[in-house]
Amino acid sequence: MKVLNLHCGEGHVFEGWFAGEEDFQAQLQQGLLECPVCGTHEVRKALSAPRLNLGARAPAAPPSAEDAPAPLGASGAALQAAWLHAARRIMAETEDVGARFADEARRMHYGEAAQRAIRGQASLQETARLLDEGIAVLPLPLPAAAKETLQ
């Protein structure tokens, strides 16, 4: 297994695991690689230091999914990780109502449906109309990587 440090054209840094260099090149040429933050397929290898297993030290415990995100003022990589953590939590704790978002938000606002945390899609005009009606909404672009488990 080969672990590569990767980065996209937007400067997001992440790692990818591949069977070998040929596997990386094949996935790159087929357009299968994408940035987990912004979704771009413009992915390049970054310089990587090899990992050498030289002893029998006990491995460090992996961080749990519930670990607190990085504090403000942290490095770009830590902020990127914190953003992905927050996006995944939003995905896990909200109901996706898709294109019905504006209608469902109105139904909840006017007491026609049970209050719950929802997410979905609405046009800029529809979002403005919701805000004009006093319905609190927050446009939040979620990266594709937050919508599924990363492998």
Secondary structure, DSSP 8 states (H G I E B T S, - for coil): -EEEEEEETT--EEEEEESSHHHHHHHHHTT----TTT--S-EEE---------S---------TTS----TT--HHHHHHHHHHHHHHHHHHSEEEETTHHHHHHHHHTTSS----EEE---HHHHHHHHHTT---------GGGGS---
